[in-house]
Amino acid sequence: PYIGEAIELCKQAGYDLVIAESSGVGQADASIVDYCDVAMYAMTPEFGAATQLEKIDMLDYAHLVAINKFDKKGAQDALRDVKKQYQRNHMLFDQKVDEMPVYGTIASQFNDPGTNVLYRRMMDKVVELTGAEHLRSSFPDEDAQSEKIYIIPPERVRYLSEITEESHRYKKFVREQKEVASQLYQLHGTIQI
């Protein structure tokens, strides 16, 4: 109930841009959009079956949608499904599904391409809907997509286990060679006798 008052005070104080974040909005209460010039809905790929998207009210009101944690399994499918639902909700059947303002992001990753694209498109939408040209972003307008950048490549994720396994194999080989050498020494002693 106090969000409207807080935003009004910010406007009176001369702030050009006020960002309001509301948690738990989605299927039930979308009243935050009454106070917004630009609405963005952030979600994760784990929303359940595609039919669950029909219950998310914010897809009706959002100007932009962020699918965060885009490195999770099923993220590409979620992106496709959310874009299709966004197209249906906004009756944008004359536009291609790929043109829907739904972006995959990995916010925990530094300089994430998807997050950068979302930022640029969000600022463009702010300028478009408010006319605040001084907020236009000079950030490059790209069409990049998030992808997980691994410190350790996926094919080497078990490298410490591989080192341990190789060490165990080597110790086993040394024990076996020691036994062979001991038997050969005993045979040499028998031949001498």
C-alpha positions in Angstrom: 0.0 0.0 0.0 2.9 2.4 0.6 4.6 1.8 -2.8 2.6 4.5 -4.5 3.4 7.0 -1.8 7.1 6.2 -2.0 7.2 6.6 -5.8 5.3 9.9 -5.6 7.8 11.2 -3.1 10.6 10.2 -5.3 9.0 12.0 -8.3 8.5 15.1 -6.2 12.1 15.0 -5.1 13.1 15.2 -8.8 14.3 11.6 -9.4 14.2 10.7 -13.1 14.1 7.0 -12.7 12.7 5.0 -9.8 13.0 1.3 -9.8 10.5 -0.6 -7.6 10.8 -4.3 -7.0 8.0 -6.4 -5.7 8.5 -10.0 -4.7 5.9 -12.7 -5.0 3.9 -11.0 -7.8 2.9 -13.2 -10.7 -0.2 -15.4 -10.4 -2.3 -13.3 -8.0 -1.5 -9.7 -7.5 -0.2 -7.4 -10.3 -1.1 -4.1 -8.6 2.5 -2.9 -8.8 2.0 -2.1 -12.5 -0.4 0.7 -11.4 2.7 2.6 -10.3 5.0 1.7 -13.2 5.8 3.2 -16.5 7.7 0.1 -17.5 7.0 -3.3 -16.0 9.5 -6.2 -16.1 8.7 -9.7 -14.9 11.7 -11.8 -13.7 11.2 -15.6 -13.5 13.2 -18.8 -13.7 13.0 -21.7 -16.2 11.4 -23.9 -13.4 7.8 -22.7 -13.8 6.5 -26.2 -14.4 4.5 -27.2 -17.5 3.9 -24.7 -20.3 0.2 -24.6 -19.2 1.3 -23.0 -16.0 2.2 -19.9 -18.0 -1.4 -19.1 -18.6 -1.8 -18.5 -14.8 1.0 -15.9 -14.6 -0.8 -12.5 -14.7 2.4 -10.5 -15.0 2.9 -11.9 -18.5 -0.2 -9.8 -19.4 1.3 -6.6 -18.0 5.0 -6.9 -18.4 6.8 -5.0 -21.1 9.8 -7.2 -20.7 10.4 -10.7 -19.3 13.6 -12.0 -17.9 14.2 -15.7 -17.5 17.0 -15.7 -15.0 19.3 -18.7 -14.2 19.4 -19.4 -17.9 22.2 -21.9 -17.4 19.6 -24.3 -15.8 18.4 -27.4 -17.7 15.4 -26.7 -19.8 16.1 -22.9 -20.1 15.9 -22.9 -23.9 12.5 -24.6 -23.8 11.3 -22.2 -21.2 12.4 -19.3 -23.4 10.5 -20.6 -26.3 7.4 -21.3 -24.2 7.4 -17.9 -22.5 7.8 -16.1 -25.8 4.8 -18.0 -27.3 2.7 -17.2 -24.2 3.8 -13.5 -24.3 2.8 -13.4 -28.0 -0.7 -14.9 -27.1 -1.3 -12.7 -24.1 -0.4 -9.5 -26.0 -2.1 -10.6 -29.3 1.1 -10.0 -31.2 0.4 -12.6 -33.9 1.7 -10.3 -36.6 5.2 -10.5 -35.1 7.6 -13.5 -35.0 7.9 -15.4 -31.7 11.6 -14.6 -31.7 10.9 -10.9 -31.6 9.0 -11.1 -28.2 10.7 -9.1 -25.4 11.7 -12.2 -23.4 15.4 -12.6 -22.5 17.4 -15.3 -21.0 19.8 -14.0 -18.3 22.4 -15.3 -15.9 22.5 -12.4 -13.5 25.2 -14.1 -11.3 27.7 -14.1 -14.2 29.8 -11.0 -14.8 29.2 -9.3 -18.1 26.5 -11.8 -19.1 25.4 -11.2 -22.7 21.7 -11.8 -22.0 21.7 -9.5 -19.0 23.4 -6.8 -21.1 20.8 -7.2 -23.9 18.0 -7.0 -21.3 19.5 -3.8 -19.8 19.7 -2.1 -23.2 16.2 -3.1 -24.2 14.8 -2.1 -20.8 16.4 1.4 -21.1 15.0 1.7 -24.7 11.6 0.8 -23.4 11.9 3.4 -20.6 12.8 6.1 -23.2 10.0 5.0 -25.5 7.3 5.0 -22.8 8.4 8.1 -20.8 10.1 10.3 -23.4 13.1 10.7 -21.1 15.7 10.9 -23.8 18.5 11.7 -21.3 18.1 8.1 -20.0 18.9 6.6 -23.5 21.6 4.0 -23.1 24.8 4.2 -25.1 25.4 0.5 -24.3 25.9 -1.5 -27.6 22.6 -2.9 -28.9 23.4 -6.6 -29.6 21.4 -9.7 -30.0 23.5 -12.0 -27.8 22.2 -14.8 -25.6 23.3 -15.9 -22.2 25.5 -18.9 -22.0 27.3 -20.2 -19.0 31.0 -19.4 -18.9 32.8 -22.1 -17.0 35.9 -21.6 -15.0 36.5 -25.3 -15.4 35.3 -26.6 -18.7 32.4 -29.1 -18.4 34.5 -31.9 -19.9 37.1 -31.3 -17.2 34.8 -30.9 -14.2 36.0 -34.2 -12.8 39.7 -33.3 -13.2 40.5 -33.7 -9.5 38.8 -37.1 -9.4 40.8 -38.0 -12.5 44.0 -37.1 -10.8 43.0 -39.2 -7.7 42.0 -42.2 -9.9 45.3 -41.9 -11.9 47.3 -41.8 -8.6 45.5 -45.0 -7.4 46.1 -46.7 -10.7 49.8 -45.8 -10.5 50.1 -47.1 -6.9 48.4 -50.4 -8.0 50.8 -50.7 -10.9 53.8 -50.1 -8.6 52.6 -52.8 -6.1 52.1 -55.3 -9.0 55.6 -54.5 -10.4 57.1 -54.9 -6.9 55.6 -58.4 -6.7 56.9 -59.3 -10.1 60.4 -58.1 -9.2 60.3 -60.0 -5.9 59.3 -63.2 -7.7 62.0 -62.7 -10.3 64.6 -62.2 -7.5 63.4 -65.4 -5.9 63.7 -67.3 -9.2 67.2 -65.9 -9.7 68.2 -67.1 -6.2 66.8 -70.5 -6.9 68.8 -70.8 -10.1 71.9 -69.8 -8.2 71.4 -72.6 -5.6 
